[in-house]
Amino acid sequence: MTLIAFNKPYDCLSQFTREPDSPAAALADWIDRPGVYPAGRLDRDSEGLLLLTDDGRLQNRLADPRHKLAKVYLAQVEGEIDEAALSALREGVTLKDGPTRPAGAERVDEPDWLWPRNPPVRYRKSVPTSWVEITLREGRNRQVRRMTAHVGFPTLRLIRVAIGPYRLDGLAPGEWRELSA
């Protein structure tokens, strides 16, 4: 059984094949390991930990929300996120597709290990940004982005740093390593 931790760069698809007429990279641009597939997805404009495996049962256990593996994200948001917004995220918010489960949400400092994003996040002198660590136990489409926007702090940059016990831990964008399952 193979389990791979990959730091998915910005503007990369969570699949091995490129889309026609799209400049986005695909997993095959970095990982030359036949028979492994992503356990879950990250949006093209999100970065960070993506797990890949050749074991269908493990893939299901890692990706299926019924197993409630915590997924930890760092989100750079527009504005100075306040306690009211963090409290709303912790309680769960109601999105168009229904209420979210309560989430972990803490304001954090920008990590000192963070790599620069290419292209950079838009910068506006008059609008500050802040960072929040969000822990989810469900996985809806673009959920963190929709949740932060719902509480008035749109996400500018999103990085997944952990899935259950597996962490990004020092992988640069585009790098991967084998893990023990």
PyMOL commands that set and color helices and strands:
alter all, ss='L'
color gray80, all
select helices_A, chain A and resi 27-29+56-63+65-67+83-91+143-150
alter helices_A, ss='H'
color red, helices_A
select strands_A, chain A and resi 3-8+37-38+47-53+71-78+94-95+98-99+104-108+129-136+155-163+166-167+176-179
alter strands_A, ss='S'
color yellow, strands_A
deselect
rebuild
show_as cartoon
